[in-house]
Amino acid sequence: MKNILSLQLPVEKGDYDKLPADFYKTQTSRTDEVGFWRSSWRRLRENKIAMVSLVIILAIIVFAVLGPILSPYSYDQQVHGDENLWPCLRHPFGTDRLGRDLMVRCMTGTRISLLVGVVSAIIVMIIGSIYGAISGLLGGKADTIMMRIVDIIYSVPEILLIVVIKLVIDQPLTNLVDNVPFFHPLQKLGSGLIAIFIVYGCLYWVGMARIVRGQVLQLKEMEYVTASDALGAPNGWLIRQHLLPNCMGQIIATMMMQIPSAIFTEAFLSFLGIGVSAPMASLGSLTSEALSGINRAPYRMLFPAVLISLIILAFNLFGDGLRDALDPKMKKR
């Protein structure tokens, strides 16, 4: 392949805007891009553990999305006379002390947990990718300062900081959601869930930023990036067109690994009683409610605990397989 730097460029440095729109396309053709994703999918299909995990994840999503729609009960409906029922045909997961069907509450709790995991992972991906790409591209003192900020955030105990920040912003969020008409649609989610999104996004992006920065430090030495920079291409254009697209494999794999971490964090906070607000249910709040009656009704603890474990295990195993498929060099020998 010819070195792009050896080509006679039609303009001088700084005349980037005079070039055709497609002049700076990467040296990877469409065929190569399609081949990369196809080969990654082939490697993923060969990983039986990852594929079984994917099937479990899809089944859990169907359980959480379609289950409450098909159920004859709502998550907050109290059926008088059915209090503290053990699993039966009418209530496959049993009922709680208020006569609410535990199965539909587990479905709703699974939906909330998945929502927390996916939204938090997306927030982490956006913040971490942009921050890491800028740090890696700028280099020098700017990179040093930005990475020291990351180190400071890493040095603080995460769970302690999450609890403190969550307690600080909970009341202002409640006032905002209740008093500002624009935010009224968020009342059903509750300020606790919104606070989890904000706190998780503000703290957990540092891992993504380090990974993206490392990738960018390698990519910015590539010939097509050097040529674009020599002709005055803006940094924002380099990040959008060259750097982040070529980091997508690592970004997707890392984001997938963030989902179970966010689900566990939400379950932990809800178990402590500072997560999802009642009457909305999450798997963590369900286990917290079941703790008081664990001797009389252990089934109330069993079902949400099994669901939490299954979700976290499935996402971890699938994320591990996805990482190996997208970057075979990282596969353990």
C-alpha positions as a printed NumPy array, in Angstrom:
array([[  0.   ,   0.   ,   0.   ],
       [  1.394,   3.392,  -0.913],
       [  2.293,   5.723,   1.844],
       [ -0.204,   8.57 ,   1.832],
       [  2.493,  11.007,   2.873],
       [  4.335,  10.308,  -0.387],
       [  1.396,  11.487,  -2.491],
       [  1.519,  14.969,  -3.957],
       [ -1.092,  16.89 ,  -2.015],
       [ -3.204,  19.367,  -3.994],
       [ -3.091,  22.143,  -1.374],
       [ -0.801,  23.687,   1.201],
       [ -1.199,  23.234,   4.941],
       [ -4.158,  25.208,   6.257],
       [ -6.164,  24.836,   3.031],
       [ -8.062,  21.842,   4.389],
       [-11.462,  23.294,   3.433],
       [-10.526,  23.366,  -0.273],
       [-10.17 ,  19.583,  -0.468],
       [-12.962,  17.254,  -1.602],
       [-15.148,  15.956,   1.206],
       [-13.918,  12.381,   0.772],
       [-10.19 ,  13.129,   0.428],
       [ -9.332,  12.184,   4.004],
       [-11.188,   8.906,   4.235],
       [ -9.198,   6.289,   6.085],
       [ -7.196,   3.708,   4.256],
       [ -9.708,   1.062,   5.336],
       [-12.211,   0.355,   2.576],
       [-15.882,  -0.458,   3.014],
       [-15.125,  -4.068,   2.198],
       [-12.525,  -4.199,   4.993],
       [-14.976,  -2.646,   7.47 ],
       [-17.691,  -5.154,   6.601],
       [-15.123,  -7.941,   6.798],
       [-14.098,  -6.853,  10.303],
       [-17.65 ,  -6.943,  11.661],
       [-18.441, -10.205,   9.899],
       [-15.308, -11.867,  11.22 ],
       [-16.079, -10.526,  14.711],
       [-19.579, -11.996,  14.528],
       [-18.133, -15.312,  13.37 ],
       [-15.712, -15.386,  16.315],
       [-18.547, -14.47 ,  18.677],
       [-20.739, -17.302,  17.347],
       [-17.918, -19.766,  17.95 ],
       [-17.88 , -18.768,  21.633],
       [-20.626, -21.024,  23.018],
       [-20.607, -19.451,  26.466],
       [-21.104, -15.976,  25.001],
       [-23.943, -17.169,  22.764],
       [-25.716, -18.911,  25.66 ],
       [-25.329, -15.691,  27.647],
       [-26.803, -13.714,  24.75 ],
       [-29.842, -16.024,  24.661],
       [-30.295, -15.559,  28.424],
       [-30.036, -11.764,  28.042],
       [-32.657, -11.757,  25.278],
       [-34.951, -13.967,  27.375],
       [-34.556, -11.6  ,  30.343],
       [-35.371,  -8.607,  28.116],
       [-38.551, -10.321,  26.869],
       [-39.435, -11.205,  30.472],
       [-38.997,  -7.579,  31.552],
       [-40.616,  -5.844,  28.571],
       [-43.54 ,  -8.096,  27.653],
       [-44.184,  -9.65 ,  31.073],
       [-45.867,  -6.648,  32.768],
       [-47.999,  -6.085,  29.65 ],
       [-49.325,  -9.652,  29.627],
       [-49.712,  -9.981,  33.396],
       [-53.232,  -9.569,  34.834],
       [-51.736,  -7.599,  37.739],
       [-49.872,  -4.304,  37.916],
       [-46.703,  -3.884,  39.955],
       [-48.468,  -1.807,  42.638],
       [-51.839,  -3.608,  42.669],
       [-52.828,  -4.988,  46.076],
       [-55.026,  -8.104,  46.034],
       [-56.821,  -8.298,  49.363],
       [-56.835, -11.798,  50.799],
       [-53.689, -12.831,  48.892],
       [-51.135, -11.446,  51.348],
       [-47.948, -13.486,  51.877],
       [-48.954, -16.293,  49.537],
       [-46.303, -18.838,  48.643],
       [-45.789, -19.579,  44.9  ],
       [-48.938, -21.019,  43.348],
       [-50.71 , -21.178,  39.988],
       [-52.357, -17.763,  40.465],
       [-49.131, -16.163,  41.682],
       [-46.126, -18.161,  40.326],
       [-43.634, -16.136,  42.419],
       [-45.99 , -15.682,  45.377],
       [-47.111, -12.362,  46.87 ],
       [-45.677,  -9.889,  49.369],
       [-47.149,  -8.722,  52.681],
       [-49.441,  -6.251,  50.885],
       [-50.832,  -8.833,  48.47 ],
       [-48.883,  -7.573,  45.435],
       [-47.927, -10.168,  42.837],
       [-44.199, -10.803,  43.186],
       [-43.757, -12.044,  39.617],
       [-44.927,  -8.809,  37.979],
       [-42.889,  -6.826,  40.519],
       [-39.802,  -8.849,  39.547],
       [-40.593,  -8.133,  35.891],
       [-40.843,  -4.418,  36.599],
       [-37.717,  -4.542,  38.764],
       [-35.802,  -6.286,  35.982],
       [-36.957,  -3.597,  33.556],
       [-35.7  ,  -0.876,  35.908],
       [-32.376,  -2.649,  36.425],
       [-31.852,  -3.061,  32.675],
       [-32.81 ,   0.582,  32.11 ],
       [-30.271,   1.697,  34.71 ],
       [-27.577,  -0.504,  33.184],
       [-28.097,   0.558,  29.575],
       [-28.604,   4.292,  30.196],
       [-25.66 ,   4.49 ,  32.608],
       [-23.408,   2.618,  30.152],
       [-24.395,   5.023,  27.359],
       [-23.608,   8.039,  29.558],
       [-20.247,   6.506,  30.487],
       [-19.497,   5.777,  26.826],
       [-20.251,   9.343,  25.702],
       [-18.309,  11.122,  28.465],
       [-15.404,   8.681,  28.594],
       [-14.959,   8.42 ,  24.821],
       [-14.901,  12.167,  24.258],
       [-12.647,  12.849,  27.243],
       [-10.205,  10.064,  26.401],
       [-10.064,  10.977,  22.708],
       [ -9.34 ,  14.642,  23.466],
       [ -6.679,  13.743,  26.029],
       [ -4.92 ,  11.28 ,  23.733],
       [ -5.031,  13.584,  20.707],
       [ -3.786,  16.711,  22.486],
       [ -0.967,  14.962,  24.359],
       [  1.674,  16.915,  26.268],
       [  0.69 ,  18.956,  29.332],
       [ -3.016,  18.828,  28.512],
       [ -2.921,  15.03 ,  28.495],
       [ -0.98 ,  14.981,  31.767],
       [ -3.446,  17.283,  33.539],
       [ -6.488,  15.415,  32.21 ],
       [ -5.087,  12.051,  33.299],
       [ -4.254,  13.363,  36.766],
       [ -7.927,  14.308,  37.119],
       [ -8.769,  10.71 ,  36.215],
       [ -6.298,   9.446,  38.827],
       [ -7.89 ,  11.641,  41.499],
       [-11.349,  10.276,  40.732],
       [ -9.94 ,   6.732,  40.793],
       [ -8.413,   7.298,  44.242],
       [-11.755,   8.12 ,  45.907],
       [-13.815,   5.156,  47.264],
       [-16.537,   4.877,  44.648],
       [-19.407,   3.486,  46.702],
       [-18.866,   6.039,  49.493],
       [-18.775,   8.902,  46.996],
       [-21.864,   7.576,  45.198],
       [-23.84 ,   7.477,  48.463],
       [-22.734,  10.997,  49.469],
       [-23.434,  12.596,  46.072],
       [-26.726,  10.749,  45.744],
       [-27.921,  12.011,  49.131],
       [-26.819,  15.575,  48.291],
       [-28.585,  15.827,  44.908],
       [-31.67 ,  13.768,  45.782],
       [-33.733,  16.577,  47.314],
       [-32.902,  19.204,  44.635],
       [-33.82 ,  16.647,  41.977],
       [-37.116,  15.925,  43.727],
       [-37.963,  19.636,  43.786],
       [-36.985,  20.003,  40.14 ],
       [-39.093,  17.052,  38.975],
       [-42.115,  18.063,  41.081],
       [-42.098,  21.823,  40.456],
       [-40.877,  22.282,  36.866],
       [-43.546,  21.226,  34.305],
       [-40.944,  20.241,  31.728],
       [-39.658,  17.474,  34.046],
       [-43.066,  16.169,  35.163],
       [-42.873,  13.112,  32.819],
       [-39.898,  11.927,  34.928],
       [-41.999,  11.725,  38.099],
       [-42.834,   8.074,  37.466],
       [-39.135,   7.181,  37.404],
       [-38.506,   9.037,  40.624],
       [-35.64 ,  11.264,  41.662],
       [-33.71 ,   8.299,  43.072],
       [-33.393,   6.617,  39.696],
       [-32.43 ,   9.856,  37.951],
       [-29.814,  10.494,  40.637],
       [-28.302,   7.062,  39.978],
       [-27.94 ,   7.93 ,  36.27 ],
       [-26.213,  11.207,  37.095],
       [-23.909,   9.826,  39.792],
       [-22.879,   6.768,  37.778],
       [-22.198,   8.845,  34.68 ],
       [-20.125,  11.346,  36.667],
       [-17.871,   8.728,  38.286],
       [-17.52 ,   5.631,  36.132],
       [-16.437,   7.224,  32.85 ],
       [-12.776,   7.207,  33.921],
       [-12.217,   3.575,  32.9  ],
       [-13.633,   4.233,  29.437],
       [-11.512,   7.387,  29.135],
       [ -8.285,   5.481,  29.855],
       [ -9.077,   2.783,  27.304],
       [ -9.994,   5.268,  24.564],
       [ -6.93 ,   7.402,  25.331],
       [ -4.653,   4.388,  24.914],
       [ -6.243,   3.544,  21.57 ],
       [ -6.012,   7.151,  20.361],
       [ -2.311,   7.369,  21.284],
       [ -1.707,   4.472,  18.888],
       [ -4.057,   5.63 ,  16.147],
       [ -2.814,   9.197,  15.958],
       [  0.572,   7.898,  14.737],
       [ -1.088,   6.228,  11.743],
       [ -0.363,   7.683,   8.33 ],
       [ -3.88 ,   8.803,   7.439],
       [ -4.227,  10.698,  10.752],
       [ -0.794,  12.29 ,  10.325],
       [ -1.652,  13.383,   6.778],
       [ -4.992,  14.891,   7.841],
       [ -3.316,  16.757,  10.691],
       [ -0.54 ,  18.015,   8.388],
       [ -3.179,  19.563,   6.122],
       [ -4.833,  21.399,   8.991],
       [ -7.781,  19.122,   9.748],
       [ -9.536,  20.304,  12.947],
       [ -9.138,  18.141,  16.041],
       [-12.889,  17.637,  16.265],
       [-12.948,  16.298,  12.709],
       [-10.061,  13.936,  13.429],
       [-11.868,  12.577,  16.482],
       [-15.19 ,  12.105,  14.665],
       [-13.892,  10.714,  11.389],
       [-10.715,   8.802,  12.251],
       [-10.132,   8.162,  15.924],
       [-13.456,   7.216,  17.544],
       [-14.687,   5.077,  14.597],
       [-11.493,   3.015,  14.815],
       [-11.952,   2.617,  18.592],
       [-15.522,   1.323,  18.333],
       [-14.568,  -2.286,  19.004],
       [-13.008,  -1.443,  22.37 ],
       [-15.732,   1.093,  23.175],
       [-18.567,  -1.393,  22.569],
       [-16.875,  -4.141,  24.553],
       [-16.126,  -1.818,  27.476],
       [-19.658,  -0.409,  27.442],
       [-21.078,  -3.931,  27.6  ],
       [-18.963,  -4.612,  30.695],
       [-20.278,  -1.421,  32.316],
       [-23.905,  -2.615,  32.197],
       [-23.61 ,  -5.286,  34.944],
       [-21.556,  -2.883,  37.067],
       [-24.327,  -0.268,  36.855],
       [-27.   ,  -2.889,  37.629],
       [-25.08 ,  -4.029,  40.702],
       [-24.623,  -0.432,  41.872],
       [-28.347,   0.273,  41.514],
       [-29.249,  -2.948,  43.337],
       [-26.82 ,  -2.057,  46.144],
       [-28.222,   1.468,  46.559],
       [-31.828,   0.236,  46.412],
       [-31.015,  -2.45 ,  48.984],
       [-29.775,   0.307,  51.299],
       [-33.011,   2.201,  50.699],
       [-31.499,   5.153,  48.782],
       [-32.18 ,   3.955,  45.253],
       [-35.499,   3.593,  43.44 ],
       [-38.388,   5.298,  45.22 ],
       [-41.535,   3.391,  46.288],
       [-43.929,   2.208,  44.962],
       [-41.66 ,   1.647,  41.934],
       [-39.824,  -1.641,  42.299],
       [-36.29 ,  -2.647,  41.413],
       [-34.562,  -5.942,  42.092],
       [-32.492,  -4.312,  44.818],
       [-35.517,  -2.806,  46.569],
       [-37.351,  -6.154,  46.335],
       [-34.518,  -7.937,  48.141],
       [-34.461,  -5.166,  50.744],
       [-38.197,  -5.542,  51.367],
       [-37.843,  -9.329,  51.62 ],
       [-35.101,  -9.116,  54.241],
       [-37.495,  -8.433,  57.108],
       [-39.531, -11.582,  56.443],
       [-36.802, -13.89 ,  55.195],
       [-37.541, -16.553,  57.825],
       [-41.282, -16.679,  57.13 ],
       [-41.187, -16.096,  53.35 ],
       [-37.734, -16.877,  51.882],
       [-39.204, -17.034,  48.359],
       [-39.531, -13.241,  48.41 ],
       [-35.743, -13.001,  48.624],
       [-35.013, -15.941,  46.324],
       [-36.553, -14.749,  43.051],
       [-35.113, -11.19 ,  42.839],
       [-31.709, -12.403,  44.098],
       [-31.567, -15.111,  41.419],
       [-32.559, -12.58 ,  38.737],
       [-29.843, -10.123,  39.819],
       [-27.221, -12.881,  39.787],
       [-28.367, -14.196,  36.416],
       [-28.376, -10.76 ,  34.785],
       [-24.925,  -9.802,  36.056],
       [-23.43 , -13.198,  35.175],
       [-24.935, -13.224,  31.672],
       [-23.759,  -9.693,  30.846],
       [-20.258, -10.367,  32.208],
       [-19.845, -13.561,  30.195],
       [-21.27 , -11.993,  27.032],
       [-19.119,  -8.886,  27.467],
       [-16.026, -11.042,  27.876],
       [-16.864, -12.975,  24.703],
       [-17.62 ,  -9.76 ,  22.825],
       [-14.269,  -8.291,  23.85 ],
       [-12.441, -11.367,  22.55 ],
       [-14.435, -11.297,  19.292],
       [-13.772,  -7.615,  18.607],
       [-10.112,  -7.773,  19.604],
       [ -8.701, -11.32 ,  19.188],
       [ -5.276, -10.16 ,  20.47 ],
       [ -6.786,  -9.739,  23.954],
       [ -8.019, -13.349,  24.055],
       [ -6.439, -15.294,  26.874],
       [ -4.15 , -18.066,  25.708]])
